[in-house]
Amino acid sequence: MSIDPQSLLRELFAAAIDAAHPRQVLADCLPADRSGRLIVIGAGKAAAAMAEVVEREWQGEVSGLVVTRYGHGADCRKIEVVEAAHPVPDDAGERVARRVLQLVSNLQKSDRVIFLLSGGGSSLLALPAEGITLKDKQAINKALLKSGATIGEMNCVRKHLSAIKGGRLAKACWPASVYTYAISDVPGDEATVIASGPTVADPTTSVQALAILARYSIEIPAKVRAWLQDPRSETLKPGDPCLARSHFQLIATPQQSLEAAAGKARAAGLPVLILGDLEGESREVAKVHAGIARQVVLHGQPIQAPCVILSGGETTVTVRGQGRGGRNAEFLLSLTDSLKGLPGVYALAGDTDGIDGSEDNAGALMTPDSYARATALGLSSSFELDNNNGYGYFAALDQLLHTGPTRTNVNDFRAILILEEPAQ
């Protein structure tokens, strides 16, 4: 079997991204009746690309406002696109959140609102709750990002510190009909977690938000604590009448992207093992992947080489060092450290939005000679891992993965290619 390993891994990544792109998944999900006045709002890394589809498909009057990450915009003619910061919110995100609320205030029962939702919306649509400043939210957000908290835990806190999340946006739209179309970037595809669920009921509580901050030893400003102890901080719960006209539909999920990549691998003659959506510390998840790869190479279990192992989800990184890199570079550095050049094993880890953390790369690639080449350059994989410096490690090897913003987001994508013999 003649395979170019790195090219194949890139093709699998591209297939995963394409399967989740708004141009592929949104049009068929829009209402059958596309006439009449429509208000479009949206938030997330895919929001602008989703707005383009709505503009193209809607036959009636369209207006609206969406917010996306800097560099992820699109040239819409009827729907205004604003760019803001991610993963830590900024003034632009706060300003556009206020405008979104104003846009959907005082609607009538006959009005229709389409809400375009995707990963990143939590920080992009940032409107602090009463008495809380943007600076408070920024500090807590930064601390959560470094703490190792899961996306569900982070979004529980974000919802209870927000004037727009946890169902509150749907309440602002009442009594209009709201149709939310969402691209999932979270394990389990939970509507309450995707971008902190602005238009759905929230089962979590303010007490839980306080407990999460305490669990990760995050300093809580007095006014934030006071707000979380105030009954008004509670989000909308299941059964709230303001949610009766709010409809939610998933249009793309991480599993769909994994299946698309699997189809590409099978077309190349390779059997596939899909591990699914995973959470946990990036370096620890990598050790599990390394163990599976080693078992395949040494014992032909649970699948025989040549083969591909795929996984998605969202891992976390507890930041202890001063290096550069997101969770995908961290995963791949830990995988490299664990395998130490195991023959025939290649890997790619990347974020499907094209940005790994806050860096300019989507992720990185590992080849069987990565470990030896880095060692020859004086780089220790274990030392760089301790310093959270996955970016620096793979930059030195010229193995960073650059795609630019993809304008979609189904979170992490990981592919391990195991060959029986050295690639030709």
C-alpha positions as CSV (number, residue, x, y, z in Angstrom):
1,M,0.0,0.0,0.0
2,S,1.5,3.3,-1.1
3,I,0.4,6.2,1.1
4,D,1.7,9.7,1.7
5,P,1.0,9.8,5.5
6,Q,1.0,13.5,6.0
7,S,-1.1,14.2,2.9
8,L,-3.6,11.6,4.0
9,L,-3.8,13.1,7.5
10,R,-4.4,16.6,6.1
11,E,-7.1,15.2,3.8
12,L,-8.9,13.6,6.8
13,F,-8.8,16.9,8.7
14,A,-10.1,18.7,5.6
15,A,-13.0,16.2,5.3
16,A,-13.9,16.7,8.9
17,I,-14.0,20.5,8.5
18,D,-15.9,20.4,5.3
19,A,-18.6,18.1,6.8
20,A,-19.3,20.8,9.4
21,H,-19.2,23.9,7.2
22,P,-22.4,25.9,7.1
23,R,-22.5,25.8,3.3
24,Q,-22.9,22.0,3.6
25,V,-25.4,21.7,6.5
26,L,-27.5,24.8,7.0
27,A,-29.7,25.4,3.9
28,D,-31.7,22.2,4.2
29,C,-32.5,22.9,7.8
30,L,-34.1,26.3,7.3
31,P,-37.9,26.6,7.5
32,A,-39.8,25.5,4.4
33,D,-41.5,28.9,4.3
34,R,-38.7,31.3,3.6
35,S,-40.9,34.3,2.8
36,G,-41.7,37.3,5.0
37,R,-39.7,39.4,7.4
38,L,-36.8,37.7,9.2
39,I,-34.5,39.0,12.0
40,V,-31.2,37.1,12.1
41,I,-28.9,37.2,15.1
42,G,-25.9,35.0,15.8
43,A,-22.7,34.3,17.7
44,G,-19.8,32.0,17.3
45,K,-16.9,31.2,15.0
46,A,-19.2,30.0,12.3
47,A,-21.8,32.8,12.6
48,A,-20.7,34.9,9.6
49,A,-20.5,31.8,7.3
50,M,-24.0,30.8,8.6
51,A,-25.3,34.3,7.9
52,E,-24.1,34.1,4.3
53,V,-26.2,30.9,3.8
54,V,-29.3,32.5,5.3
55,E,-28.9,35.6,3.0
56,R,-28.6,33.4,0.0
57,E,-31.6,31.1,0.9
58,W,-34.2,33.5,2.4
59,Q,-36.7,34.9,-0.1
60,G,-38.3,37.6,2.1
61,E,-36.9,40.6,3.9
62,V,-33.8,39.9,5.9
63,S,-31.9,42.0,8.4
64,G,-29.8,41.3,11.5
65,L,-26.6,41.2,13.4
66,V,-24.1,38.5,14.1
67,V,-20.8,38.4,16.0
68,T,-17.8,36.2,15.2
69,R,-14.1,36.0,16.1
70,Y,-11.6,38.4,14.7
71,G,-10.6,37.1,11.2
72,H,-13.6,34.9,10.9
73,G,-15.9,37.4,9.2
74,A,-17.7,37.2,5.8
75,D,-19.0,39.7,3.2
76,C,-22.7,39.8,4.0
77,R,-24.9,42.4,2.4
78,K,-28.0,42.4,4.6
79,I,-26.8,41.0,7.9
80,E,-24.2,43.0,9.7
81,V,-21.1,41.1,10.8
82,V,-19.2,42.3,13.8
83,E,-15.9,40.8,15.0
84,A,-14.9,40.4,18.7
85,A,-12.4,38.6,20.9
86,H,-12.1,34.9,21.8
87,P,-11.5,33.1,24.1
88,V,-11.4,36.1,26.5
89,P,-14.2,38.6,25.8
90,D,-13.5,42.3,24.9
91,D,-15.4,45.6,24.7
92,A,-16.5,44.8,21.1
93,G,-18.2,41.6,22.3
94,E,-20.0,43.5,25.1
95,R,-21.2,46.3,22.7
96,V,-22.5,43.9,20.1
97,A,-24.3,41.8,22.8
98,R,-26.2,45.0,23.9
99,R,-27.1,45.7,20.3
100,V,-28.4,42.2,19.8
101,L,-30.7,42.5,22.9
102,Q,-31.9,45.9,21.6
103,L,-32.6,44.3,18.2
104,V,-34.9,41.6,19.6
105,S,-36.7,43.8,22.2
106,N,-40.3,44.6,21.7
107,L,-41.0,41.9,19.0
108,Q,-44.5,40.7,18.2
109,K,-45.9,37.2,18.2
110,S,-45.8,37.2,14.4
111,D,-42.1,38.0,14.2
112,R,-39.6,35.3,13.4
113,V,-36.0,35.3,14.7
114,I,-33.2,32.9,13.5
115,F,-30.4,32.5,15.9
116,L,-27.1,31.2,14.4
117,L,-25.1,29.5,17.1
118,S,-21.7,27.9,17.1
119,G,-18.7,27.4,19.4
120,G,-17.0,30.5,20.7
121,G,-20.4,32.3,21.3
122,S,-19.8,32.4,25.1
123,S,-17.0,34.9,24.9
124,L,-18.1,36.6,21.7
125,L,-21.6,37.5,23.0
126,A,-20.4,38.9,26.3
127,L,-22.9,40.9,28.3
128,P,-22.2,40.9,32.1
129,A,-25.0,40.5,34.5
130,E,-26.2,43.5,36.6
131,G,-23.5,44.9,38.9
132,I,-20.7,42.8,37.2
133,T,-18.1,44.5,34.9
134,L,-16.5,43.2,31.8
135,K,-13.2,43.3,33.7
136,D,-14.6,40.9,36.3
137,K,-15.7,38.5,33.5
138,Q,-12.4,38.7,31.8
139,A,-10.5,37.8,35.0
140,I,-12.7,34.9,35.8
141,N,-12.6,33.6,32.2
142,K,-8.8,33.8,32.0
143,A,-8.5,31.9,35.3
144,L,-11.0,29.2,34.2
145,L,-9.1,28.7,30.9
146,K,-5.8,28.1,32.8
147,S,-7.5,25.9,35.5
148,G,-8.2,22.8,33.6
149,A,-12.0,23.2,34.0
150,T,-14.2,21.4,31.5
151,I,-16.2,23.3,28.9
152,G,-19.4,22.4,30.8
153,E,-17.9,23.8,34.0
154,M,-16.7,27.0,32.4
155,N,-20.1,27.6,30.7
156,C,-22.0,27.0,33.9
157,V,-20.1,29.9,35.4
158,R,-20.4,32.0,32.3
159,K,-24.2,31.5,32.1
160,H,-24.7,32.7,35.7
161,L,-22.6,35.8,35.2
162,S,-24.4,36.8,31.9
163,A,-27.4,38.9,31.0
164,I,-27.8,37.0,27.8
165,K,-26.9,33.4,28.2
166,G,-28.7,30.5,30.0
167,G,-32.0,31.1,28.1
168,R,-32.1,34.9,28.7
169,L,-31.8,35.7,25.0
170,A,-35.0,33.7,24.2
171,K,-36.7,35.5,27.0
172,A,-35.7,38.8,25.4
173,C,-37.2,37.7,22.1
174,W,-40.6,36.6,23.6
175,P,-43.3,36.4,22.2
176,A,-41.6,36.0,18.8
177,S,-40.7,32.6,17.4
178,V,-37.0,31.8,17.7
179,Y,-35.3,29.2,15.6
180,T,-31.8,28.3,16.8
181,Y,-29.5,26.5,14.4
182,A,-26.4,25.2,16.2
183,I,-23.1,23.7,15.3
184,S,-21.9,21.7,18.3
185,D,-18.4,22.1,19.6
186,V,-19.0,20.2,22.9
187,P,-18.8,16.6,24.0
188,G,-22.3,15.1,24.1
189,D,-23.7,18.0,21.9
190,E,-25.7,19.4,24.9
191,A,-27.7,22.4,23.8
192,T,-27.3,23.9,27.3
193,V,-23.5,23.9,26.9
194,I,-23.0,25.1,23.3
195,A,-22.1,28.8,23.7
196,S,-23.7,28.7,27.1
197,G,-27.2,28.1,25.8
198,P,-28.6,31.6,25.1
199,T,-32.0,30.2,23.9
200,V,-32.5,27.0,25.9
201,A,-33.4,26.1,29.4
202,D,-30.5,25.6,31.8
203,P,-30.5,22.9,34.5
204,T,-27.4,24.2,36.3
205,T,-27.5,26.6,39.3
206,S,-25.7,29.6,40.8
207,V,-24.7,27.4,43.7
208,Q,-23.0,25.1,41.2
209,A,-21.2,28.0,39.6
210,L,-19.9,29.1,43.0
211,A,-18.8,25.5,43.7
212,I,-16.9,25.4,40.4
213,L,-15.0,28.6,41.2
214,A,-14.1,27.2,44.6
215,R,-13.0,23.8,43.2
216,Y,-10.4,25.5,41.0
217,S,-9.4,28.0,43.6
218,I,-10.4,31.0,41.5
219,E,-10.6,34.3,43.3
220,I,-14.2,35.6,43.4
221,P,-14.6,39.4,43.5
222,A,-17.1,40.5,46.2
223,K,-19.7,41.8,43.7
224,V,-19.5,38.5,41.7
225,R,-20.1,36.5,44.8
226,A,-22.9,38.8,45.8
227,W,-24.5,38.4,42.4
228,L,-24.2,34.6,42.5
229,Q,-25.9,34.5,45.9
230,D,-28.7,36.7,44.6
231,P,-31.8,34.7,43.3
232,R,-31.8,37.0,40.2
233,S,-28.7,35.3,39.0
234,E,-30.6,32.1,38.2
235,T,-30.9,31.2,34.6
236,L,-34.2,30.1,32.9
237,K,-35.2,26.6,33.9
238,P,-37.1,23.9,32.0
239,G,-40.8,24.7,31.7
240,D,-40.3,28.5,31.7
241,P,-43.1,29.9,29.5
242,C,-40.7,32.3,27.8
243,L,-39.1,29.3,26.1
244,A,-42.4,27.9,24.7
245,R,-41.8,29.5,21.2
246,S,-38.0,28.8,21.1
247,H,-36.9,25.9,18.9
248,F,-33.5,24.3,18.8
249,Q,-31.9,22.2,16.1
250,L,-28.4,20.8,15.7
251,I,-27.1,21.0,12.2
252,A,-23.5,19.7,12.6
253,T,-21.8,17.7,15.3
254,P,-18.3,16.3,16.0
255,Q,-19.5,12.8,15.3
256,Q,-20.6,13.8,11.8
257,S,-17.1,15.2,11.1
258,L,-15.4,12.0,12.5
259,E,-17.7,9.9,10.2
260,A,-16.7,12.0,7.2
261,A,-13.0,11.6,8.0
262,A,-13.6,7.9,8.5
263,G,-15.2,7.6,5.1
264,K,-12.2,9.3,3.6
265,A,-9.8,6.8,5.3
266,R,-11.9,3.8,4.3
267,A,-11.9,5.0,0.7
268,A,-8.1,4.8,0.9
269,G,-8.4,1.2,2.0
270,L,-7.8,1.8,5.7
271,P,-10.0,0.4,8.5
272,V,-11.0,2.9,11.1
273,L,-11.4,2.9,14.9
274,I,-13.5,5.9,16.2
275,L,-13.0,6.6,19.9
276,G,-15.6,9.4,19.9
277,D,-15.9,12.7,21.8
278,L,-13.3,12.8,24.6
279,E,-12.6,15.1,27.6
280,G,-9.8,15.3,30.0
281,E,-6.3,16.8,30.3
282,S,-4.7,16.9,26.8
283,R,-1.5,15.2,28.0
284,E,-3.4,12.4,29.7
285,V,-5.8,11.8,26.8
286,A,-2.6,11.6,24.6
287,K,-1.2,8.9,26.9
288,V,-4.3,6.8,26.3
289,H,-4.0,7.2,22.6
290,A,-0.4,6.3,22.8
291,G,-1.3,3.1,24.6
292,I,-3.8,2.1,22.0
293,A,-1.3,2.9,19.2
294,R,1.3,0.8,20.9
295,Q,-1.1,-2.1,21.3
296,V,-2.0,-2.0,17.6
297,V,1.7,-2.0,16.5
298,L,2.8,-4.7,18.9
299,H,-0.3,-7.0,19.1
300,G,-2.7,-6.0,16.4
301,Q,-5.4,-5.1,18.9
302,P,-8.1,-3.7,19.0
303,I,-7.6,-3.2,15.3
304,Q,-4.8,-4.3,12.9
305,A,-2.5,-2.0,11.0
306,P,-2.6,-0.4,8.6
307,C,-5.4,1.6,10.2
308,V,-6.6,5.0,11.4
309,I,-7.7,5.9,14.9
310,L,-9.9,9.0,15.2
311,S,-11.2,11.0,18.1
312,G,-12.8,14.4,18.8
313,G,-14.2,16.3,21.7
314,E,-12.6,19.0,23.8
315,T,-9.6,18.4,26.0
316,T,-8.3,20.9,28.6
317,V,-4.9,22.2,29.6
318,T,-3.8,23.1,33.1
319,V,-1.3,25.9,32.3
320,R,1.8,25.6,34.5
321,G,4.6,26.7,32.1
322,Q,5.4,29.8,30.1
323,G,5.4,28.2,26.6
324,R,3.1,28.6,23.7
325,G,0.5,26.3,22.3
326,G,-3.2,25.2,22.6
327,R,-4.6,21.9,23.6
328,N,-4.0,20.2,20.3
329,A,-0.3,21.0,20.3
330,E,-0.2,19.9,23.9
331,F,-1.9,16.6,23.0
332,L,0.5,15.9,20.2
333,L,3.6,16.8,22.3
334,S,2.5,14.4,25.0
335,L,1.8,11.7,22.3
336,T,5.3,12.3,20.9
337,D,6.8,12.0,24.4
338,S,4.9,8.8,25.1
339,L,5.7,7.0,21.8
340,K,9.3,8.2,21.4
341,G,9.4,7.5,17.7
342,L,7.4,4.2,17.6
343,P,7.9,3.1,13.9
344,G,5.0,3.5,11.5
345,V,3.0,5.9,13.7
346,Y,1.9,9.3,12.3
347,A,-0.6,11.7,13.9
348,L,-2.4,15.0,13.4
349,A,-4.2,17.0,16.1
350,G,-6.0,20.2,15.2
351,D,-8.9,22.5,16.1
352,T,-11.5,22.5,13.4
353,D,-11.9,26.3,13.7
354,G,-8.4,26.6,12.5
355,I,-7.1,28.2,15.7
356,D,-5.4,26.1,18.4
357,G,-6.1,28.2,21.6
358,S,-4.9,31.7,20.9
359,E,-2.2,30.8,18.4
360,D,-1.9,31.2,14.6
361,N,-1.9,27.5,13.9
362,A,-4.7,24.9,13.9
363,G,-2.5,22.3,15.5
364,A,0.4,20.1,14.4
365,L,1.6,16.9,12.8
366,M,3.8,14.1,14.3
367,T,5.9,11.7,12.3
368,P,7.9,8.7,13.5
369,D,11.1,10.7,13.3
370,S,9.7,13.8,15.2
371,Y,11.1,12.7,18.5
372,A,14.6,11.9,17.2
373,R,14.7,15.1,15.1
374,A,13.7,17.2,18.1
375,T,16.3,15.5,20.3
376,A,19.0,16.3,17.7
377,L,18.0,19.9,17.9
378,G,18.4,19.8,21.7
379,L,14.7,19.8,22.5
380,S,13.4,17.5,25.3
381,S,9.8,16.5,24.8
382,S,9.2,16.1,28.5
383,F,10.8,19.5,29.3
384,E,8.7,21.3,26.7
385,L,5.6,19.5,27.9
386,D,6.3,20.7,31.4
387,N,6.5,24.2,30.0
388,N,3.3,23.8,27.9
389,N,5.4,24.6,24.8
390,G,3.8,22.4,22.1
391,Y,3.8,25.3,19.6
392,G,7.6,25.9,20.0
393,Y,8.4,22.2,19.8
394,F,6.6,21.6,16.5
395,A,7.6,25.0,15.1
396,A,11.2,23.9,15.4
397,L,10.4,20.7,13.4
398,D,8.4,22.7,10.8
399,Q,5.4,20.5,11.7
400,L,2.8,23.1,12.7
401,L,-0.5,22.8,10.9
402,H,-1.8,26.1,9.4
403,T,-5.2,26.4,7.8
404,G,-6.4,29.9,8.7
405,P,-9.9,30.5,10.1
406,T,-12.2,27.7,8.7
407,R,-15.4,29.6,9.7
408,T,-16.9,26.5,11.4
409,N,-16.2,24.7,14.7
410,V,-16.8,21.2,15.9
411,N,-13.8,21.4,18.2
412,D,-10.8,19.1,18.4
413,F,-9.9,16.5,15.7
414,R,-7.3,13.9,16.2
415,A,-6.1,11.2,13.8
416,I,-3.4,8.6,14.3
417,L,-2.3,6.7,11.2
418,I,-0.5,3.4,11.8
419,L,1.3,1.7,8.9
420,E,2.7,-1.8,8.8
421,E,5.9,-0.7,7.2
422,P,7.7,2.6,6.5
423,A,5.8,4.8,4.1
424,Q,7.1,4.9,0.5
